[in-house]
C-alpha cells in the first residue's frame, strides 16, 4: 500500500480505548506488520532502508573513489579496466551506464574510444543519486577525458 494512502488512512482512524482494548491506528498496524532488514550493523524497517542507502551515497559522493580504493585495495580500477577491454567498443557504440555514479566507466569508455580513433560513440550516465552525478560533472570539467 502506498505511503500516501497509509497516511490518509492513519489520519482517518483515531486511536481509542474501548472496554480496555487498545485499538491501533492503521499506521501502527502497518508498522507492526512491516518486515525488518539489515542496514550495516543495525536492523531497520524495510521502508526506511531505501532512504538510508540514498543518504549514504549522498554523503560519500565526493569521496567515493577514495572509499572504493580503500574497500577494494584499488582492485575496482582493474575490474573497470577489464570491463572496458571486454566491452571492446566499435564505431557507433552507444553505452548506457546505469547506476553510473560519478562516471568512472563513462570516463574509461571515452578514453578508450579516443585512444582507438573509434567514431560516433556516445555514453549516457544514469544514477538515482544527484550528488553522485554532480561529482561526475565536476570531475569532467576539472579533468576532461585524456586523448
Secondary structure as UniProt FT lines:
FT   HELIX           3..12
FT   STRAND          17..18
FT   TURN            19..20
FT   STRAND          21..22
FT   HELIX           26..33
FT   STRAND          36..39
FT   TURN            40..41
FT   STRAND          42..45
FT   HELIX           46..60
FT   HELIX           61..63
FT   HELIX           64..72
FT   TURN            73..74
FT   HELIX           75..87
FT   TURN            91..92
FT   STRAND          94..98
FT   TURN            101..102
FT   HELIX           104..115
FT   TURN            116..117
FT   STRAND          122..126
FT   HELIX           130..142
//
